[in-house]
Amino acid sequence: MMRSVIADRLRLRAAGIALLVLAACLAPAVPAHALECPVPQPLKRPGVLQETQAQIAAVAKQLAAGDASDRVPTIIADLRARYPTAENAEIINYLLTAYCPVVAALPGLNESQKQAQVQSFAAQLMQQIY
């Protein structure tokens, strides 16, 4: 009896995960909303990225000049040198926080193109960092 309850719960959890995956796959079919960029999240742990708005703006300026993916390794190396205990996810979030407003301000792109560009940048970051 107990095994069937556990099996039922596992099937229900798997179905829930499948629904989430399906929703993620169908999300591009939904009309695009305005690009929502992440905001810096100040964390009070030692070693965590604690960049000022001016520092974030400087990184955004670097990313806006030319091909952003060419500049990312240098920016990551600088961040790792200053914050050796920063987690990969923190670095990715930081770079997306800096890059997203750059894309949001690009003229001539519709919202879905802007979202695609940010998603592409995020995928590149994942490959470079992990």
N, C-alpha and C positions, 0 to 999 in steps of 0.2 A: 504494500500500500504506500509506504513512504517513498519507494523508488518511483512510483508512477506520479506522485506529487512533485518530486524533484524533476522528473523528466518533463512534466507539463510546464513547470516554471522555466526550464531551460528552453523549451520550444517557444514559450511566450516571449522570453527575452530575445531569442533569435528572430522572431517575427518583428519585434519592435526595432531591432537593429536593421532588419531588411527594409522596414518602412522608412527609417531615417535615411538609408542609402538611396532609396527610391525618391524620396523628397529632394535630396541633394542633386540627383540626376535630373529631376524635372525642374529645378529652380531656374535654370537659364530660360525655360519656356515662359516664365512669368515676366511680365513687363518690368524693365529695369527701373529702379528707383534711383534717386540721386545718390551718388557715391558717398558713402559714409566712411570717413577716415577715423582710425583709432586716435585716441588722445594719449599723451604721455601718462604713464602710471607711476607716480613717485612711490618708491618702496624704501623702507627704512632699514634695510639689512646691510651689513658691511659687504662690500664687493659688488653690490647690485648697481646696475646702470643708474646713475643719478645725474643725468644731463640737464642742463638748463635749456630754456626755450631758445636762447641764442645759439647754443651748441647744436640743438636739433635743426635749427634754421640753417646753420653752416653746412651740416650734412645734407640737408635737402638741396642746398645750392650746388653742392658737389654732384649729387645724383641728377640734378636737372641739366647739368652741362654735359652734353654728349650722351654716349651709351652708358647708362647707369650700371649695367652688369660689369663693365670694365673697371669701374671705380670701387665696386663692392669689396673685393679682396683686400684692398688697402684700408678701407674703412673698418672692416672686420678685424684686421691685424691691429689697427690702432685701438679699437675697443677692447680687444683681448689683452693688449699691453697695459691699458689703464684699469681694466676690470677683469683680472685673471680668473675670478671665481664666478663671473657672470655665466648663466646658463645659456645654451644655444637658443632656447625659446625667447629669452629676454632680448638677445641680439636681433633675432628675426623681428620681434615686435617693435623694437626700437627703429630698425631700418624701414619697416612698413609705416611707422608713424611719421618718419621723415619723408618718405617717398610718396605716399598717397596724396597729400595736398599738391604736390608737383603735378601729378596726373590729373587731379581734379580741376586744376587751373588751365589745362591744355585746351586751346581752342580747336574747333573742328572735329572733335570726337563726341559721339553720343555717349550716354551713360553706360550702355552695355559695353562699348569699346573701352571706356575708362576702367570699368570693372575687370574686363578681360586683361587689360594691361597690368593692373595691380596684381591679379591672380597669377599672371605669367611671371612677374617679378618675384612674387612669393615662392613660386615653384623653383625658380632659379636659386633663390636664397637657400631653400631647403637642400638642394643638391650641393651647393657650395659649403654649407655649414655641417650637414650630416654626412 
